[in-house]
Amino acid sequence: MKEVFKSLVNNESFIFLLLEDNEEALGYAWIEIREYIHEISIVETKRNKGYGSSLMECIYEIANDRGID
């Protein structure tokens, strides 16, 4: 599984984002550059605090920079 994940991370068709606050991992996003998001996850105790919205703003910026609507 570790090798599969390494191949995904090194594939330019995918972007992985890590959401952190004070060096604590709070969530992540797995994006495929084909106009959709594979997965977004926020640590359960940090949900409903705006972290997912912040992550989506970053995703929108990446999409916009790549000409994806």
C-alpha positions as CSV (number, residue, x, y, z in Angstrom):
1,M,0.0,0.0,0.0
2,K,2.9,2.4,0.8
3,E,4.3,2.0,-2.7
4,V,0.8,2.6,-4.3
5,F,0.5,5.8,-2.3
6,K,4.0,6.9,-3.3
7,S,3.1,6.4,-6.9
8,L,0.0,8.6,-6.4
9,V,1.8,11.3,-4.7
10,N,4.4,11.5,-7.5
11,N,1.7,11.5,-10.2
12,E,1.2,15.0,-11.6
13,S,-2.5,14.3,-12.1
14,F,-3.1,14.3,-8.4
15,I,-2.7,17.0,-5.7
16,F,-2.7,16.2,-2.0
17,L,-3.3,19.0,0.5
18,L,-2.7,18.8,4.2
19,L,-4.6,21.3,6.5
20,E,-2.6,22.2,9.6
21,D,-3.1,24.6,12.5
22,N,-0.1,25.2,14.8
23,E,1.6,22.1,13.2
24,E,-1.4,19.9,14.1
25,A,-2.8,18.0,11.1
26,L,-6.6,18.7,10.9
27,G,-7.6,17.4,7.5
28,Y,-6.6,16.7,4.0
29,A,-7.9,16.8,0.4
30,W,-7.1,14.4,-2.5
31,I,-7.7,16.1,-5.8
32,E,-7.4,14.7,-9.3
33,I,-6.8,17.2,-12.1
34,R,-9.9,16.1,-14.0
35,E,-12.4,18.5,-12.5
36,Y,-13.3,16.6,-9.4
37,I,-12.2,16.0,-5.8
38,H,-11.6,12.4,-4.6
39,E,-11.8,13.1,-0.9
40,I,-11.8,15.7,1.7
41,S,-11.6,14.9,5.4
42,I,-11.4,17.0,8.6
43,V,-10.6,15.6,12.0
44,E,-13.9,14.9,13.7
45,T,-13.2,17.2,16.7
46,K,-12.3,20.1,14.4
47,R,-15.4,19.9,12.2
48,N,-17.9,22.8,11.9
49,K,-15.1,25.4,12.7
50,G,-14.5,26.6,9.1
51,Y,-11.5,24.3,8.3
52,G,-13.3,22.5,5.5
53,S,-14.3,25.9,4.0
54,S,-10.7,27.0,4.1
55,L,-9.6,23.9,2.4
56,M,-12.2,24.3,-0.3
57,E,-11.0,27.9,-0.9
58,C,-7.5,26.6,-1.5
59,I,-9.0,23.9,-3.9
60,Y,-10.9,26.6,-5.8
61,E,-7.7,28.6,-6.2
62,I,-5.8,25.6,-7.6
63,A,-8.7,24.8,-10.0
64,N,-8.9,28.5,-11.1
65,D,-5.1,28.6,-11.7
66,R,-5.4,25.4,-13.9
67,G,-8.4,26.7,-15.8
68,I,-10.9,24.3,-14.2
69,D,-14.4,25.6,-13.6
